[in-house]
């Protein structure tokens, strides 16, 4: 891992903590780790981060290490907070607006009582139902937005999510 790359998420896995009280991984394995989200607007907002420096999660959702982390984390978050949602801004290159200033693959898991699907389907975006481990087949080399209602279901692969393939960069959807 290049400690000089300037990536906060790479620094964390190298043991370099910009925010010592927050940056320590909650769960960790060979391929992924989870941390609390800085500046989150909801208690319990958690990120699952790839150990490897890549820009999006599109090829990672079916990996054993990801499934281990998410399936360890979901029961704990559901027990404490109830229903959850997950989302990703899938960028393809450094400093893309889609990545919202983060040039490293990560998934947001957020305690949230309501589904956002109704609002999403009323937006200008076309959403395609997809299993997370099949996102790469839908988006190819395009940037994308991904959303999934987790609800109270503790098994990540039991439910489908929705992906929108972007024609250009978008920030803060």
N, C-alpha and C positions, 0 to 999 in steps of 0.2 A: 504494500500500500504506500503510495507516494504521500508522505506527510506534508509535502509542500504544495499539494494541489489546491489548497484553499477551500476544500469542501468540508463543511461542518460535519456531515454524516460520515465521511471517511475519517475525519479526526476522531470522532466518537469511538469508532471501532478500533482505532489506534491508541485509545486511552487518553486522548487530548480533549478535555472538556472546557468549552467556552463558557458554559453555564454549569458549574460543578454540581449544583443541587438538582438539576433537571436532566442533564445529558447522560447520566449513567443509565445504561440499558436496564429495562425491567426484566425482559426475557431475551435470551440470546442462544443462537445455535451457529453452526458453521456458515450458514448462508444468509441469515436474517437476524434482526434484533428489533425490539420494540422500545419506544421511549414516549414520555409525555410530550405533548405538543406545546411549544412555546407560544404564548400569546393566544391560546385557544379561548373561545368564548363559551365553552362548556366544560365543566369539570368532567374528567375522565377521557377527554379527547386524547387519543393515542395514535401514534404512527408506527407502522411496520415498515422497516427500512431494509433494503438489500445491502448486504455486506459488500458485494461487488459494486463498483462504481459504474452504474448504467443509468440511463435517463428515464426509463419507464418500466412498469411492472408487467407489460403485456406478454412477455415470454416466461414470467416467473410464477404466475398464480397456481400452476399445477405442480410445482416443485415440492418435493417432500419437506424440505426445510421450511418453506412458507406455510404449508399445511400444518406442520408441527406447531409453529409459533401461533398462528391464528386460532387453531383449535385448543391450544392451552389458554389463550387470552380471552376468547369469547365467553366461556362459562363464568369467569371471574368478573368481567365487565357487566354481563347480563345480570348476574346475581346482585351486584352493587347498584347498577343504574337502570336496569330494565332494557327496553328496546334500543337497538343500535342501527345505525346506517354506516355505510362505507362508501368512499369515493376516491377517485384518482384523477389527476390532470396529467394525461399521458403525453409528454413532450418527446421530441426526437432530436433536439439539438440544444446545446448550452445557450442559456439566456433567452429561450423561447418564452413569449408571454404566457403560453399555455402552462408552463412549469411554475408560474407564479413566483419566480425568483429562486427556486430550488432546482439545482441541476443534478439531482440524484433521485433514483426511483424510491417512492414511498407510497403507502396506502394510508388514508385517514380512516380511523374507526371512531365514531362519535356517538355518545349517548344522545338519543333523540326519540321522542315519543311518537312522532308522526312520520308518515311516509311523504316523500317529496315527489312521488311519481305523478300525481295529478298536475302539479305545477310544471313538471318536466314535459309532460305530454301536451300541455297548452302552450309551451314555448315554441320558438321558431325552429328548434332542432328536431331532427328525426332520430328517434331512439330505437335501437335494435335489441331485442331480447337475446341474451347470450350467457353461457356459462363462463365464469371468469377465466378458466383454463383454455377457452376457445377465443379469447379476445384477439389474439394475434391473427387468427384466421379471418376475422372480420375487418380489422383495421390495416393489416399489412404494414406498410411503411408510413402511414398517415398518423398525425397527432389525433388524440381522441379525449373524450370525457367518459368516465365510467362511474356508475352509481349502482349501489345494491342496498336493498332493504334487508337487514339481518333480522330485525324483530327480536324475538326471544329464541330463535333457532341457534343452537350451539354448534352446528356442523356447517362449515363454510360452503361445502360443495352441494348441500341439499337445495339451495335456492339459486335461481338465476339472477343476473343483474341486467343492466342496460348500458349500452355503449352508443355514443354519438361520434361518428367519424368527422373530424374537422376538415374544412376546406382551407383554413388558414388558422393563424394563432388566435386564441381567445384567452382572456385572463379573468379570473375570479368569477367563474360561473357558479 
